[in-house]
């Protein structure tokens, strides 16, 4: 519990002097439980307070209070993250952006949209769709996740193969640094000179500060869009098709793959009329209509050459939407075939897909568990879901161990421990597997340049407690000590 005097400062910072549902500072324990975790529910921590600012000036005032008293803070959007990135710090403040959800400006002439961090991802496209534009990054949770969280994790989605991740579509932002100072990173102009501090901030998982005003790049909707669904008897044949499509010089908007388990779960949840097969490949092409028609014919031939026994091209926009609805429902649909599951996120080279998936199957069989696989096949971003039953003693620990060994396998095959979900709290020890100590020390130096007091989302990303020196201010414990992190690792 924070001292009354500090709570009063936080209330003054956001103009909170009343009672009822519109309060901007939450301290009641039953209400704080709403914020105790994000989409990764394995870790839960009650914050000391939740503050809901209404504008950038209030965000700055709240951060300044935290800086004066050495109080750790964690920024939070919709809480859909899957790595514990928005996990509160014991004794700290959660800065919720639920009320900063306005689209501030639409500049179609320059293909720019300016938003607050609490704006939902799909609302940007909704705001410009009538004029023929869209916002390209499309994580599976895009109907509920917010832009601030997308920036923190550098989110991707099915269309990142062609259009790139969030960092490709953020051109500038106003940021409140952990000291309470406001800076502008990037520029609305293309290719701004100087160090790419904007690129450093995107994907930093809330450890460098808080974005309050974000300038996004939108793109023109293509003339034609076609989606193909192809069924294969082996993952190797589907993976070979992915390589063949890239090899002939095509760059699809998206190439997604689902195995038998994940496709069956999605079919039960969303009824997209998926065939029963060992590997389901979804390929979307977009661009000029003549070009898309010719390329779709070529893709169809490549699928058939690799022994696809069903190739189906969606005939209408509604059919395309239904195919993608099934894919985007995959994570949530796992609850239909397993009482519990762990969603992982690793990256491998495309050419290693068959080998790695075979090894994952072997590892799962060794411990008598099932793994459902759904992934961005075009860029090798895997999302293996380890299925288990928490009611069976010891099985959760076995599932967790398997999920980490899958990440290490990705690193061993020349990949990464995360493609878009972030490191957060979940993958900290895997950072030590992927990076040597000098690499981690260099990253920490960057973090300390932004946050010398270690107040912004502390205890995340790095595999061991790494402090930027003694924290100033009268607050009694360093947030890492308060959270017990030193005992965990």
C-alpha positions as CSV (number, residue, x, y, z in Angstrom):
1,X,0.0,0.0,0.0
2,X,1.3,3.4,-0.9
3,X,1.4,6.2,1.7
4,X,-1.7,8.4,1.8
5,X,0.4,11.4,0.8
6,X,1.6,9.7,-2.4
7,X,-1.9,8.6,-3.3
8,X,-3.0,12.2,-2.9
9,X,-0.3,13.3,-5.3
10,X,-1.4,10.7,-7.8
11,X,-5.0,11.8,-7.5
12,X,-4.0,15.5,-7.9
13,X,-2.0,14.5,-11.0
14,X,-5.2,13.1,-12.7
15,X,-7.8,15.4,-11.2
16,X,-9.4,12.6,-9.2
17,X,-11.3,14.1,-6.3
18,X,-14.6,12.2,-6.4
19,X,-16.1,8.7,-5.8
20,X,-17.8,6.2,-8.0
21,X,-17.0,4.4,-11.3
22,X,-15.3,7.4,-12.9
23,X,-12.5,7.5,-10.3
24,X,-9.0,7.7,-11.9
25,X,-7.0,6.2,-9.0
26,X,-8.0,2.6,-8.0
27,X,-6.8,1.2,-4.7
28,X,-9.5,-1.3,-3.6
29,X,-8.1,-4.8,-3.7
30,X,-11.1,-6.4,-5.4
31,X,-10.7,-3.8,-8.3
32,X,-7.0,-4.2,-8.4
33,X,-7.4,-7.9,-9.2
34,X,-8.5,-6.9,-12.7
35,X,-5.0,-5.7,-13.4
36,X,-3.0,-8.5,-11.7
37,X,-1.9,-10.2,-14.9
38,X,-2.1,-9.9,-18.7
39,X,-2.9,-12.7,-21.2
40,X,-0.3,-14.8,-19.5
41,X,-2.1,-15.8,-16.3
42,X,0.6,-18.0,-14.8
43,X,2.1,-14.8,-13.1
44,X,-0.1,-12.6,-10.9
45,X,0.9,-9.6,-8.8
46,X,-1.4,-7.0,-7.2
47,X,-0.2,-3.4,-7.8
48,X,-0.4,-0.8,-5.1
49,X,-2.6,1.4,-7.3
50,X,-3.9,1.8,-10.8
51,X,-4.1,5.2,-12.4
52,X,-6.2,6.0,-15.5
53,X,-5.0,9.3,-17.0
54,X,-7.2,11.0,-19.6
55,X,-4.4,12.8,-21.6
56,X,-0.7,13.2,-22.1
57,X,-0.3,15.9,-19.5
58,X,-1.8,13.7,-16.8
59,X,0.5,10.8,-17.9
60,X,3.5,13.1,-17.4
61,X,2.3,14.3,-14.0
62,X,1.8,10.7,-12.8
63,X,5.3,9.6,-14.0
64,X,6.8,12.7,-12.3
65,X,5.2,11.6,-9.0
66,X,6.6,8.1,-9.5
67,X,10.1,9.6,-10.3
68,X,10.1,11.8,-7.2
69,X,9.3,8.9,-4.9
70,X,11.1,6.1,-6.7
71,X,7.9,4.2,-7.4
72,X,8.0,1.6,-10.2
73,X,5.3,1.8,-12.8
74,X,4.0,-0.5,-15.6
75,X,2.1,0.8,-18.6
76,X,-0.9,-1.3,-19.6
77,X,-3.3,-1.2,-22.6
78,X,-5.9,-4.0,-23.1
79,X,-3.8,-6.6,-21.3
80,X,-3.8,-9.1,-24.2
81,X,-0.1,-9.7,-24.1
82,X,1.1,-13.3,-23.8
83,X,4.5,-12.9,-22.1
84,X,3.7,-11.2,-18.9
85,X,4.9,-7.8,-20.2
86,X,2.1,-5.9,-18.3
87,X,2.6,-7.8,-15.1
88,X,2.5,-5.3,-12.2
89,X,5.3,-4.8,-9.8
90,X,4.5,-5.3,-6.1
91,X,4.2,-1.9,-4.4
92,X,4.1,-0.2,-7.8
93,X,1.7,1.7,-10.0
94,X,-0.1,0.4,-13.1
95,X,-0.7,3.2,-15.7
96,X,-3.8,2.2,-17.6
97,X,-4.5,3.8,-21.0
98,X,-8.1,2.7,-21.2
99,X,-9.3,6.3,-21.3
100,X,-6.7,7.5,-23.8
101,X,-8.4,5.9,-26.8
102,X,-8.9,8.8,-29.3
103,X,-7.9,9.1,-32.9
104,X,-6.5,12.6,-32.9
105,X,-5.9,13.3,-36.5
106,X,-6.3,11.7,-40.0
107,X,-4.0,13.0,-42.7
108,X,-4.9,11.0,-45.9
109,X,-2.7,13.2,-48.1
110,X,0.4,12.1,-46.3
111,X,-0.9,8.7,-45.3
112,X,-0.7,9.4,-41.6
113,X,-2.9,8.8,-38.6
114,X,-2.2,10.2,-35.1
115,X,-3.6,8.2,-32.2
116,X,-3.4,7.9,-28.4
117,X,-1.9,4.6,-27.1
118,X,-5.3,3.2,-26.0
119,X,-6.7,3.1,-29.5
120,X,-7.7,-0.4,-30.6
121,X,-5.7,-1.8,-33.5
122,X,-8.7,-2.4,-35.9
123,X,-10.2,1.1,-35.1
124,X,-7.4,2.7,-37.2
125,X,-8.5,0.7,-40.3
126,X,-12.1,1.3,-39.5
127,X,-11.5,5.1,-39.5
128,X,-9.8,5.1,-43.0
129,X,-11.4,2.1,-44.8
130,X,-14.0,4.2,-46.6
131,X,-11.2,6.2,-48.2
132,X,-9.4,3.0,-49.4
133,X,-6.7,2.8,-46.7
134,X,-5.8,0.3,-43.9
135,X,-3.4,-0.2,-41.1
136,X,-1.3,-3.2,-42.0
137,X,-0.1,-4.8,-38.7
138,X,-2.8,-7.3,-37.7
139,X,-2.0,-9.4,-34.6
140,X,-4.6,-12.1,-33.9
141,X,-6.0,-10.0,-31.0
142,X,-6.4,-6.9,-33.2
143,X,-10.1,-6.4,-32.4
144,X,-9.2,-5.8,-28.7
145,X,-5.4,-5.1,-28.5
146,X,-4.2,-1.5,-28.4
147,X,-1.6,0.5,-30.3
148,X,0.5,1.2,-27.1
149,X,0.9,-2.5,-26.5
150,X,1.5,-3.2,-30.2
151,X,4.4,-0.7,-30.0
152,X,5.8,-2.2,-26.8
153,X,6.0,-5.7,-28.3
154,X,6.5,-4.7,-31.9
155,X,3.5,-6.9,-32.8
156,X,3.2,-8.5,-36.2
157,X,0.4,-10.7,-37.5
158,X,-0.4,-12.6,-40.6
159,X,0.4,-9.8,-43.0
160,X,3.8,-8.9,-41.6
161,X,5.5,-11.1,-44.3
162,X,4.8,-8.4,-46.9
163,X,4.0,-5.3,-44.9
164,X,6.3,-5.6,-42.0
165,X,5.9,-5.4,-38.2
166,X,4.6,-2.5,-36.1
167,X,8.0,-0.7,-36.3
168,X,7.5,-0.3,-40.1
169,X,4.3,1.6,-39.5
170,X,5.2,4.0,-36.7
171,X,6.9,7.1,-37.8
172,X,6.9,9.3,-34.7
173,X,5.7,9.5,-31.1
174,X,5.7,11.6,-28.0
175,X,7.2,9.7,-25.1
176,X,7.2,10.4,-21.4
177,X,10.6,9.2,-20.1
178,X,10.8,7.6,-16.7
179,X,12.2,10.9,-15.3
180,X,8.9,12.7,-16.3
181,X,10.6,14.5,-19.2
182,X,8.7,14.5,-22.6
183,X,10.6,13.9,-25.8
184,X,9.6,13.4,-29.4
185,X,11.1,10.4,-31.2
186,X,11.1,10.1,-35.0
187,X,9.4,12.5,-37.5
188,X,6.5,12.5,-39.8
189,X,9.0,13.2,-42.6
190,X,10.5,10.1,-44.2
191,X,14.0,9.0,-43.2
192,X,14.7,11.5,-40.4
193,X,18.4,12.1,-39.7
194,X,20.1,11.1,-36.6
195,X,20.1,8.0,-34.5
196,X,17.0,5.8,-34.8
197,X,15.7,6.2,-31.2
198,X,12.2,5.5,-32.4
199,X,13.4,2.1,-33.6
200,X,15.0,1.5,-30.2
201,X,11.8,2.4,-28.4
202,X,9.5,0.2,-30.5
203,X,9.7,-3.3,-29.1
204,X,11.3,-2.2,-25.8
205,X,8.4,-3.7,-23.8
206,X,7.7,-0.6,-21.7
207,X,11.2,-0.5,-20.2
208,X,12.2,2.9,-21.7
209,X,9.2,5.1,-21.1
210,X,5.5,5.6,-22.1
211,X,4.2,6.7,-25.5
212,X,1.4,9.2,-25.4
213,X,0.9,10.4,-29.0
214,X,1.7,8.1,-31.9
215,X,1.9,8.9,-35.6
216,X,1.2,5.9,-37.7
217,X,1.7,5.2,-41.4
218,X,-1.3,3.8,-43.3
219,X,-1.3,2.2,-46.7
220,X,-3.6,2.1,-49.7
221,X,-5.8,-0.9,-50.0
222,X,-4.7,-3.1,-53.0
223,X,-7.0,-3.4,-56.1
224,X,-7.4,-7.1,-55.6
225,X,-7.1,-9.7,-52.8
226,X,-7.3,-13.4,-53.1
227,X,-6.9,-16.2,-50.5
228,X,-6.1,-19.8,-51.2
229,X,-6.5,-22.7,-48.8
230,X,-4.5,-25.9,-49.5
231,X,-4.5,-29.2,-47.7
232,X,-1.5,-31.5,-47.4
233,X,-0.8,-35.0,-46.0
234,X,2.6,-33.9,-44.6
235,X,4.1,-30.8,-43.0
236,X,7.1,-31.3,-45.3
237,X,5.0,-30.9,-48.4
238,X,3.4,-27.7,-47.1
239,X,6.7,-26.3,-46.0
240,X,8.2,-27.0,-49.4
241,X,5.4,-25.1,-51.1
242,X,6.2,-22.1,-48.9
243,X,9.8,-22.2,-50.0
244,X,8.8,-22.7,-53.7
245,X,6.5,-19.7,-53.6
246,X,9.3,-17.5,-52.3
247,X,11.8,-19.0,-54.7
248,X,9.9,-18.0,-57.8
249,X,10.0,-14.3,-56.7
250,X,6.5,-13.9,-55.2
251,X,5.9,-12.0,-52.0
252,X,2.5,-13.0,-50.7
253,X,0.7,-10.7,-48.3
254,X,0.5,-13.7,-45.9
255,X,1.4,-17.4,-45.7
256,X,0.1,-19.2,-42.7
257,X,0.2,-22.9,-41.7
258,X,-1.8,-24.9,-39.2
259,X,-1.3,-28.5,-38.2
260,X,-4.1,-31.1,-37.7
261,X,-4.7,-30.2,-34.0
262,X,-4.9,-26.4,-34.5
263,X,-7.0,-26.7,-37.6
264,X,-9.5,-29.0,-35.8
265,X,-9.8,-26.7,-32.8
266,X,-10.4,-23.7,-35.1
267,X,-13.0,-25.6,-37.1
268,X,-14.8,-26.4,-33.8
269,X,-14.7,-22.8,-32.7
270,X,-15.2,-20.7,-35.9
271,X,-16.6,-23.3,-38.5
272,X,-14.4,-22.0,-41.4
273,X,-14.9,-25.3,-43.3
274,X,-11.3,-26.4,-43.0
275,X,-10.5,-29.8,-44.5
276,X,-9.1,-32.5,-42.1
277,X,-5.4,-32.8,-43.0
278,X,-1.9,-32.9,-41.5
279,X,-1.0,-29.4,-42.7
280,X,-3.2,-26.6,-43.8
281,X,-1.6,-23.8,-45.8
282,X,-3.3,-20.3,-46.2
283,X,-1.8,-18.0,-48.8
284,X,-3.1,-14.5,-49.5
285,X,-2.0,-12.5,-52.5
286,X,-2.8,-8.8,-53.1
287,X,-2.0,-6.2,-55.7
288,X,-3.2,-5.3,-59.3
289,X,-5.9,-7.7,-60.3
290,X,-4.2,-9.0,-63.4
291,X,-1.0,-9.7,-61.5
292,X,-2.9,-11.4,-58.6
293,X,-4.8,-13.6,-61.0
294,X,-1.6,-14.8,-62.7
295,X,0.2,-15.4,-59.4
296,X,-2.7,-17.3,-57.9
297,X,-2.6,-19.7,-60.8
298,X,1.1,-20.2,-60.3
299,X,0.6,-20.8,-56.5
300,X,-2.1,-23.3,-57.2
301,X,0.2,-25.2,-59.5
302,X,3.0,-25.2,-56.9
303,X,0.6,-26.6,-54.3
304,X,-0.5,-29.4,-56.6
305,X,3.1,-30.1,-57.5
306,X,3.8,-30.7,-53.8
307,X,0.9,-33.1,-53.5
308,X,-1.9,-30.9,-52.1
309,X,-5.1,-32.9,-52.5
310,X,-7.4,-29.9,-52.0
311,X,-6.8,-26.4,-53.3
312,X,-9.6,-23.9,-52.7
313,X,-9.6,-20.2,-53.6
314,X,-12.1,-18.1,-51.7
315,X,-14.7,-16.7,-54.1
316,X,-16.1,-13.8,-52.1
317,X,-14.9,-11.3,-49.4
318,X,-17.1,-13.2,-46.9
319,X,-15.3,-16.5,-47.7
320,X,-11.9,-14.8,-47.3
321,X,-13.0,-13.4,-43.9
322,X,-14.2,-16.8,-42.8
323,X,-10.9,-18.4,-43.7
324,X,-9.0,-15.8,-41.7
325,X,-11.5,-15.9,-38.8
326,X,-10.6,-19.6,-38.3
327,X,-6.8,-18.8,-38.3
328,X,-7.2,-15.9,-35.9
329,X,-9.3,-18.0,-33.6
330,X,-6.6,-20.6,-33.2
331,X,-5.2,-19.6,-29.8
332,X,-8.6,-19.2,-28.1
333,X,-9.9,-22.4,-29.8
334,X,-7.4,-24.5,-28.0
335,X,-9.7,-24.5,-25.0
336,X,-12.0,-26.8,-26.9
337,X,-9.4,-29.6,-27.1
338,X,-7.4,-29.1,-23.9
339,X,-8.2,-27.8,-20.4
340,X,-4.9,-25.9,-20.3
341,X,-2.2,-24.8,-22.8
342,X,0.9,-22.7,-23.1
343,X,1.3,-20.5,-26.2
344,X,4.9,-20.1,-27.2
345,X,6.5,-17.8,-29.8
346,X,9.8,-18.7,-31.6
347,X,11.4,-18.0,-34.9
348,X,13.3,-20.3,-37.3
349,X,14.5,-20.1,-40.9
350,X,11.8,-21.2,-43.3
351,X,13.9,-24.0,-44.6
352,X,14.1,-25.5,-41.1
353,X,10.3,-25.9,-40.7
354,X,10.0,-29.7,-41.4
355,X,13.0,-30.6,-39.2
356,X,12.0,-28.4,-36.3
357,X,8.3,-29.5,-36.4
358,X,9.4,-33.2,-36.4
359,X,11.7,-32.5,-33.4
360,X,8.9,-30.8,-31.6
361,X,6.6,-33.8,-32.2
362,X,9.4,-36.1,-30.9
363,X,10.0,-34.0,-27.8
364,X,6.2,-33.9,-27.0
365,X,5.9,-37.7,-27.4
366,X,8.7,-38.2,-25.0
367,X,6.8,-36.6,-22.2
368,X,3.4,-37.8,-23.4
369,X,2.0,-34.4,-24.3
370,X,0.4,-32.9,-27.4
371,X,1.6,-29.8,-29.2
372,X,-0.6,-27.9,-31.6
373,X,1.3,-25.7,-34.2
374,X,0.1,-22.6,-35.9
375,X,2.5,-20.2,-37.5
376,X,3.5,-17.5,-39.9
377,X,5.1,-19.9,-42.4
378,X,6.4,-17.1,-44.6
379,X,8.8,-15.7,-42.0
380,X,9.2,-18.8,-39.9
381,X,7.4,-17.4,-36.8
382,X,6.2,-20.5,-34.9
383,X,3.4,-20.5,-32.3
384,X,3.6,-24.0,-30.7
385,X,0.8,-24.6,-28.1
386,X,1.7,-27.1,-25.5
387,X,-1.5,-28.8,-24.3
388,X,-1.8,-30.2,-20.8
389,X,-4.1,-30.7,-17.8
390,X,-3.3,-28.7,-14.7
391,X,-5.4,-31.2,-12.6
392,X,-2.8,-33.9,-13.2
393,X,-0.1,-33.4,-10.6
394,X,3.2,-32.4,-12.2
395,X,2.0,-32.0,-15.7
396,X,2.1,-28.2,-15.7
397,X,5.8,-28.3,-14.8
398,X,6.4,-30.8,-17.6
399,X,4.6,-28.6,-20.1
400,X,6.5,-25.5,-19.0
401,X,9.8,-27.4,-19.4
402,X,8.8,-28.6,-22.9
403,X,7.8,-25.0,-24.0
404,X,11.2,-23.7,-23.0
405,X,13.0,-26.5,-24.7
406,X,11.1,-25.6,-27.9
407,X,12.5,-22.1,-27.6
408,X,16.0,-23.4,-27.2
409,X,15.5,-25.6,-30.2
410,X,14.6,-22.5,-32.3
411,X,17.8,-20.8,-31.2
412,X,19.8,-23.9,-32.0
413,X,18.4,-23.9,-35.5
414,X,19.5,-20.3,-36.1
415,X,16.3,-18.6,-34.9
416,X,15.0,-16.5,-32.0
417,X,13.1,-17.0,-28.7
418,X,10.3,-14.5,-29.9
419,X,8.9,-13.1,-33.0
420,X,6.2,-10.8,-31.7
421,X,5.0,-11.8,-28.2
422,X,8.0,-10.3,-26.5
423,X,10.2,-11.5,-23.7
424,X,8.3,-10.0,-20.7
425,X,8.4,-12.1,-17.6
426,X,8.0,-15.5,-19.4
427,X,11.1,-15.7,-21.5
428,X,13.7,-14.1,-19.3
429,X,15.9,-17.2,-18.8
430,X,15.7,-17.9,-22.5
431,X,17.4,-14.5,-23.1
432,X,20.4,-15.9,-21.3
433,X,20.4,-18.9,-23.7
434,X,20.2,-16.7,-26.8
435,X,22.6,-13.9,-25.8
436,X,26.0,-13.8,-24.2
437,X,26.6,-11.6,-21.2
438,X,28.3,-8.8,-23.2
439,X,25.2,-8.6,-25.4
440,X,22.9,-8.4,-22.4
441,X,25.2,-5.7,-20.8
442,X,25.0,-3.6,-23.9
443,X,21.2,-3.8,-23.9
444,X,21.2,-2.8,-20.3
445,X,23.3,0.2,-21.0
446,X,20.7,1.4,-23.5
447,X,18.0,0.8,-20.9
448,X,19.9,2.7,-18.3
449,X,20.4,5.7,-20.6
450,X,16.6,6.0,-20.7
451,X,15.8,4.9,-17.2
452,X,18.7,5.3,-14.8
453,X,16.4,4.7,-11.7
454,X,15.0,1.4,-13.1
455,X,11.4,2.5,-12.6
456,X,9.8,1.7,-16.0
457,X,8.5,-1.9,-16.1
458,X,11.3,-3.3,-13.9
459,X,12.0,-7.0,-13.6
460,X,11.2,-7.8,-17.2
461,X,13.2,-8.9,-20.3
462,X,16.6,-9.5,-18.7
463,X,17.4,-13.0,-17.2
464,X,18.8,-11.7,-13.9
465,X,18.2,-8.5,-11.9
466,X,20.2,-5.8,-13.6
467,X,20.0,-2.4,-11.9
468,X,21.2,1.0,-13.1
469,X,22.6,1.9,-9.7
470,X,20.9,2.8,-6.5
471,X,17.5,4.2,-6.9
472,X,17.0,7.7,-5.5
473,X,14.1,8.7,-3.3
474,X,12.6,7.5,0.0
475,X,10.7,4.5,-1.3
476,X,11.9,1.6,0.9
477,X,12.7,-1.2,-1.6
478,X,13.9,-1.5,-5.1
479,X,11.0,-2.9,-7.2
480,X,13.0,-6.0,-8.0
481,X,13.5,-6.8,-4.4
482,X,9.9,-6.0,-3.6
483,X,8.8,-8.5,-6.2
484,X,11.2,-11.2,-4.9
485,X,12.9,-11.5,-8.3
486,X,16.3,-12.0,-6.7
487,X,15.0,-15.2,-5.2
488,X,13.4,-16.5,-8.4
489,X,16.5,-16.5,-10.6
